[in-house]
Amino acid sequence: MNQLLFQYCQKIIIFSADYSRVLLAKRQGEQDYDGVFTCIGGELETTDGGFVEGLRREKNEEIGERAEVSILPTITYNVYFQKKDGNHMVLPHYAAIYTGGEININEEYSDYKWVSLAELDDFQPKIDNIPSLAQWALKIASLANDGEWVKL
């Protein structure tokens, strides 16, 4: 019998270049958050070769290879979550910045929006902790040096 302890599902909190908006994508066909806006990201796979490689794969799969995004790979905000099916997840969140290129969402999402930080608290439907995660990521990004960012 498979005794999976938890899924490791990396999430990317992507800010606009001026840090005034955050990218949210609307899940579709998902058991726990169907029709709800969230940050992009997904499970780390054994073939990824590491955290950054997994984040790069997820970014490319979910918003396209042409979307230019850089992350701060050394600091995460970790969230524990138990899915409706009983599986447990650890979700490390990474601060990121969008620097250009075309966004093309995949079939996991029905829509995406750039949501103003000033409107984020009232924006719905979204996962409840997104405003606090965005504030954390904004603080981390403001403290980072240029050399700490890694392009996905």
Number of C-alpha atoms within 10 A of each C-alpha: 3 4 5 8 9 13 17 16 19 24 23 28 24 26 27 18 14 9 16 13 19 24 20 22 22 21 23 16 12 11 10 12 16 14 17 18 25 23 23 26 25 20 16 20 15 8 8 14 10 11 14 19 15 22 25 20 19 23 23 21 18 21 20 18 18 13 17 18 24 19 23 23 17 12 13 18 13 15 13 11 14 13 11 9 8 8 12 16 18 16 21 17 24 26 26 27 24 20 15 12 12 11 15 16 19 13 12 16 21 16 16 19 12 15 17 16 18 11 11 17 15 10 13 11 12 21 12 12 11 18 19 12 19 22 12 17 23 21 12 16 21 9 8 11 9 9 7 12 18 14 15 19
